[in-house]
Amino acid sequence: MTRAAPAAVVAVEDLVVEFRASRSIAALLRGISARRLRAVDGVSFTIARHETLGLVGESGSGKTTLGRALLGLYRASEGRITFEGAPIRAQKTRELRALRQHMQMVFQDPYSSLNPRMTVGQTLGEVLRFHAVCAKSEVVAEVAKLLELVGLSADMAARYPSALSGGQRQRVGLARALAVRPNFLVLDEPVAALDVSIQAQILNLLQDLRDELGLTILFIAHELSVVRHMSTRLAVMYLGKIVEIGAADAIFSAPSHPYTQGLMKAVPRLIPERRHREAVLKGDVPSPLAVPSGCRFHPRCPMARDLCRAETPPVVALGDGHEAACHFAEEAARTWAATSGGATV
């Protein structure tokens, strides 16, 4: 939705990522061609150097697919992705190895992303040796430095993943990503599998590492409260499209798309008189194989009108880079201001 800026570390323009949907046996026998599932549908945005862009939306919105496409793990069907001005696409092995020196991903499940048969030291050492980050004689010392960087003691190197807590595993996963000294991280729901008490510790660690190492981050989450204090800017994704994007403070104070407002109303509140506002998100995200006509959010939107069902909404500029793809974005913002009492997440 936002044009690429010269200072952008990552720039995405009109990105489309499609997959071939599976076919039933009957369809195979009849020779019916497989349908195409469009997981990301015409997305554009930039991420500036040292910026954290929060990407939020419900499961099935296309967030993870978008994150993987940025790293060349999925091939773009249409559009363009550039990193430091160079195009990114699904690369060959040699090209991917060079790319991984600069871009890394931290996954949601810290246990399944670690080899249970390798100790922490072996896992980190393998990355250091494969990418020739340091001399072989320095691997043990470098592993200890990485563990210290993420708040773990050096003796953790001798442990297996099964002997670690969820928070410790996620710290190891983060250490592995940082081993190659990247300047761009894709964090795919990095705290979703952790207890609430541990989530705050990991989020604080991520903030410290971002500031200390000067990282640029795409932070993917399905809850707005998780990205509230991490993000410089925020992008809200629904059914393959970004429906609202802008400075995090602007969106949290004046959300202008009904979907964003629904996500905000789903966040638990401590103030009693604001706990029981009626939620607007009803039903489930439709299948990407059956995208609704017009505005794809209209079947669940409390503001939906005939125009929403018939026409794709324009991108409405709300000032200072804040944009929302809604026919009635300004009205939605006014309604929120009148009913929320200035409350934010």
Secondary structure, DSSP 4 states (H G I P E B T S, - for coil): --PPPTTEEEEEEEEEEEEEPP--HHHHHHTPPPPEEEEEEEEEEEEETT-EEEEE--TTSSHHHHHHHHTTSS--SEEEEEETTEE--S--HHHHHHHHTTEEEE-S-TTTTS-TTS-HHHHHHHHHHHTT-S-GGGHHHHHHHHHHHTT--GGGGG--GGGS-HHHHHHHHHHHHHTT--SEEEEESTTTTS-HHHHHHHHHHHHHHHHHHT-EEEEEES-HHHHTTT-SEEEEEETTEEEEEEEHHHHHHS--SHHHHHHHHTS--SSGGGTTPPP---S-PPPTTSPPSSSTTGGG-TT--HHHHHSPPPEEEEETTEEEE-TTHHHHHHHHHHHHTT---
